[in-house]
Amino acid sequence: MKKLFLLLKFLRTGLTLRNLLISIFGGLAMLLLLFVIQFFIEGSFDSLRWDNDFIFYMIVGASIALIKFEKPPLSWEEYWKKNK
């Protein structure tokens, strides 16, 4: 039970306002890149469908942004040794 509690505390340290903003801006940047590519290929935005197709691109952009810009203060091993 103590391990589960420590794991939940460790995951909570990653849920910050900074991570939220990085995720949002990463997703928006990926959508902007998608729109620019679509505009250069087709010459207009007429063939874009405004449905759930953009969710995947936002998730990919947010993931890439978090991997690139977010560095955790402690690794899991360091956190475990500190709170053991």
Secondary structure, 3 states (H helix, E strand, C coil): CHHHHHHHHHHHHCCCHHHHHHHHHHHHHHHHHHHHHHHHHHCCCCCCCCCCHHHHHHHHHHHHHHHHHCCCCCCHHHHHHHCC
